[in-house]
Amino acid sequence: MDVTIKLFGPFRIDRFKKAVREYPSGTCVSEIIDELRIPLHLLGIVLINDLHAGIEDVLKDGDTVCLLPFIDGG
């Protein structure tokens, strides 16, 4: 199945902004996070098809996953 992955902020460093990748059926968001070596303590928001999601959500063919870091400031 094809999944579009969008990365934001520091997650793009040495990675990519947007990529379409192929994964086996039944892949969950946490497997992508592990593959990309994104530290969980920096992960702020996960979106699947622009809706809030969890890291254990299972992906479907054609899904778009957005990984956003915690935003610090104020």
Residue frames as a rotation matrix with the C-alpha (Angstrom) as fourth column:
MET 1
0.586 0.810 0.000 0.00
0.810 -0.586 0.000 0.00
0.000 0.000 -1.000 0.00
ASP 2
-0.339 -0.662 0.668 1.17
0.622 -0.691 -0.369 3.56
0.706 0.290 0.646 -0.68
VAL 3
0.551 0.405 -0.729 1.28
0.820 -0.425 0.384 6.07
-0.154 -0.809 -0.567 2.18
THR 4
0.241 -0.437 0.867 2.20
0.291 -0.819 -0.494 9.75
0.926 0.371 -0.071 1.90
ILE 5
0.303 -0.246 -0.921 4.31
0.949 -0.013 0.316 11.00
-0.090 -0.969 0.230 4.79
LYS 6
0.428 -0.164 0.888 4.68
0.167 -0.952 -0.257 14.70
0.888 0.259 -0.380 5.58
LEU 7
0.053 -0.517 -0.854 7.26
0.992 0.123 -0.012 15.84
0.111 -0.847 0.520 8.12
PHE 8
0.739 0.259 0.622 7.38
0.216 -0.966 0.145 19.22
0.638 0.027 -0.770 9.83
GLY 9
0.841 -0.403 0.360 9.98
-0.540 -0.593 0.598 21.29
-0.027 -0.697 -0.716 11.66
PRO 10
-0.040 -0.976 0.215 13.09
-0.944 0.107 0.312 19.50
-0.327 -0.190 -0.926 12.86
PHE 11
0.319 0.199 0.927 11.74
-0.053 0.980 -0.192 16.13
-0.946 0.012 0.323 11.67
ARG 12
0.996 0.069 -0.054 12.75
-0.051 -0.042 -0.998 17.22
-0.071 0.997 -0.038 8.14
ILE 13
0.350 -0.936 -0.037 16.45
-0.905 -0.349 0.243 17.50
-0.240 -0.051 -0.969 9.04
ASP 14
-0.688 -0.726 -0.013 18.33
-0.674 0.631 0.383 14.83
-0.270 0.272 -0.924 7.08
ARG 15
-0.406 0.624 0.668 15.01
0.377 0.780 -0.500 13.34
-0.833 0.048 -0.551 5.98
PHE 16
-0.769 0.264 0.582 12.41
0.546 -0.200 0.813 14.86
0.331 0.944 0.010 3.64
LYS 17
-0.822 0.568 0.044 9.45
-0.548 -0.767 -0.332 17.23
-0.155 -0.297 0.942 3.58
LYS 18
0.336 0.934 0.124 7.03
-0.760 0.346 -0.550 14.89
-0.556 0.090 0.826 1.79
ALA 19
-0.760 -0.561 -0.330 7.42
-0.649 0.624 0.435 11.37
-0.038 0.544 -0.838 0.45
VAL 20
0.539 0.831 -0.139 5.23
-0.839 0.545 0.000 8.55
0.076 0.116 0.990 -0.84
ARG 21
-0.635 -0.761 0.131 6.39
-0.773 0.624 -0.115 5.19
0.006 -0.175 -0.985 0.48
GLU 22
0.147 0.636 -0.757 5.17
-0.511 0.704 0.493 1.65
0.847 0.315 0.429 0.16
TYR 23
-0.608 -0.237 0.758 4.33
-0.789 0.286 -0.543 -0.35
-0.088 -0.929 -0.361 3.29
PRO 24
-0.869 0.333 -0.367 2.76
0.224 0.924 0.310 -3.74
0.442 0.187 -0.877 3.91
SER 25
0.078 0.977 0.199 -0.91
-0.168 -0.184 0.969 -3.90
0.983 -0.109 0.149 4.81
GLY 26
0.694 0.293 -0.657 -1.46
0.551 0.371 0.747 -3.52
0.463 -0.881 0.096 8.55
THR 27
-0.437 -0.899 0.035 1.37
0.710 -0.368 -0.601 -1.01
0.553 -0.238 0.799 9.10
CYS 28
0.651 0.614 -0.447 0.73
0.759 -0.505 0.411 1.39
0.027 -0.607 -0.794 11.97
VAL 29
0.851 -0.253 0.460 2.06
-0.132 -0.951 -0.279 4.90
0.509 0.176 -0.843 12.51
SER 30
0.741 -0.584 0.332 4.52
-0.430 -0.032 0.902 3.77
-0.516 -0.811 -0.275 15.19
GLU 31
0.460 -0.573 0.679 6.34
0.663 0.730 0.166 1.62
-0.590 0.374 0.715 12.63
ILE 32
0.584 -0.219 0.782 6.89
0.581 -0.560 -0.591 4.66
0.567 0.799 -0.200 10.42
ILE 33
0.861 -0.259 0.438 8.09
-0.462 -0.758 0.460 6.69
0.213 -0.598 -0.772 13.41
ASP 34
0.611 -0.650 0.451 10.55
-0.006 0.567 0.824 3.91
-0.791 -0.507 0.342 14.26
GLU 35
0.490 -0.402 0.774 11.73
0.859 0.374 -0.350 3.61
-0.149 0.836 0.528 10.66
LEU 36
0.556 -0.212 0.804 12.40
0.306 -0.847 -0.435 7.36
0.773 0.487 -0.406 10.49
ARG 37
-0.249 -0.673 -0.696 14.06
0.887 0.130 -0.443 7.33
0.388 -0.728 0.565 13.94
ILE 38
-0.123 0.323 0.938 11.88
-0.185 -0.937 0.298 10.13
0.975 -0.137 0.175 15.24
PRO 39
-0.933 -0.266 -0.243 12.23
0.184 0.229 -0.956 10.41
0.310 -0.937 -0.164 19.04
LEU 40
-0.122 0.972 -0.200 8.82
0.790 0.217 0.573 9.89
0.600 -0.088 -0.795 20.66
HIS 41
-0.055 0.091 -0.994 9.51
0.877 -0.472 -0.092 12.55
-0.478 -0.877 -0.054 23.27
LEU 42
-0.843 -0.266 -0.467 9.64
0.031 -0.892 0.452 15.14
-0.536 0.366 0.760 20.45
LEU 43
-0.768 0.592 0.245 6.46
0.446 0.219 0.868 13.99
0.460 0.776 -0.433 18.71
GLY 44
-0.893 0.447 -0.061 3.61
-0.293 -0.678 -0.674 16.40
-0.343 -0.584 0.736 19.33
ILE 45
0.120 0.985 -0.123 0.81
-0.638 -0.018 -0.770 15.64
-0.761 0.171 0.626 16.88
VAL 46
-0.889 -0.212 0.407 0.00
0.154 0.698 0.699 12.82
-0.432 0.684 -0.588 14.48
LEU 47
-0.021 0.886 -0.463 -2.55
-0.707 -0.340 -0.620 13.39
-0.707 0.314 0.634 11.75
ILE 48
-0.753 -0.056 0.656 -3.97
0.401 0.751 0.524 10.82
-0.522 0.658 -0.543 9.35
ASN 49
-0.397 0.573 0.717 -5.82
0.805 -0.159 0.572 12.44
0.442 0.804 -0.398 6.46
ASP 50
-0.567 -0.001 0.823 -5.89
-0.103 -0.992 -0.073 15.73
0.817 -0.126 0.563 8.44
LEU 51
0.640 0.749 0.172 -7.56
-0.322 0.059 0.945 14.13
0.698 -0.660 0.279 11.49
HIS 52
-0.017 -0.639 0.769 -5.90
-0.997 -0.043 -0.057 13.66
0.069 -0.768 -0.637 14.88
ALA 53
0.667 0.139 -0.732 -4.62
-0.247 0.968 -0.041 10.12
0.703 0.208 0.680 15.27
GLY 54
0.709 -0.440 0.551 -2.58
-0.527 0.189 0.829 7.92
-0.469 -0.878 -0.098 17.57
ILE 55
-0.196 -0.906 -0.376 0.69
-0.966 0.113 0.231 6.16
-0.167 0.408 -0.897 16.93
GLU 56
-0.718 -0.040 0.695 -0.98
-0.107 0.993 -0.054 2.74
-0.688 -0.113 -0.717 17.06
ASP 57
0.371 0.880 -0.297 -3.53
-0.459 -0.104 -0.882 3.58
-0.807 0.463 0.366 14.36
VAL 58
-0.214 -0.363 0.907 -3.36
0.536 0.732 0.420 1.24
-0.817 0.576 0.038 11.37
LEU 59
-0.426 -0.065 -0.902 -2.89
-0.528 -0.792 0.306 2.85
-0.734 0.607 0.304 7.98
LYS 60
0.433 0.594 0.678 -4.79
0.376 0.564 -0.735 2.19
-0.819 0.573 0.020 4.76
ASP 61
-0.339 -0.530 0.777 -3.71
0.916 0.002 0.401 2.52
-0.214 0.848 0.485 1.15
GLY 62
-0.023 0.275 0.961 -3.67
0.653 -0.724 0.223 6.17
0.757 0.632 -0.163 0.10
ASP 63
0.761 0.297 -0.577 -3.50
0.647 -0.417 0.638 7.61
-0.051 -0.859 -0.510 3.64
THR 64
0.155 -0.708 0.689 -1.51
0.107 -0.682 -0.724 10.75
0.982 0.186 -0.030 4.36
VAL 65
0.556 -0.098 -0.825 0.37
0.825 0.186 0.534 10.85
0.101 -0.978 0.184 7.67
CYS 66
0.366 -0.447 0.816 1.61
-0.110 -0.892 -0.439 14.15
0.924 0.071 -0.375 9.10
LEU 67
0.347 -0.367 -0.863 4.14
0.905 0.373 0.205 14.10
0.247 -0.852 0.461 11.94
LEU 68
0.421 -0.120 0.899 4.51
-0.042 -0.993 -0.113 17.37
0.906 0.010 -0.423 13.84
PRO 69
-0.493 -0.680 -0.543 6.88
0.575 0.215 -0.790 18.10
0.654 -0.701 0.285 16.72
PHE 70
0.340 0.450 -0.826 6.02
0.906 -0.391 0.160 19.76
-0.251 -0.803 -0.540 20.00
ILE 71
0.192 -0.246 0.950 6.17
0.442 -0.843 -0.308 23.52
0.876 0.479 -0.053 19.56
ASP 72
0.035 -0.301 -0.953 8.08
0.987 -0.141 0.080 25.41
-0.159 -0.943 0.292 22.19
GLY 73
-0.689 -0.305 0.657 7.87
0.434 -0.900 0.038 29.09
0.580 0.312 0.753 22.81
GLY 74
0.308 0.862 -0.402 5.71
0.923 -0.168 0.348 31.68
0.232 -0.478 -0.847 24.28
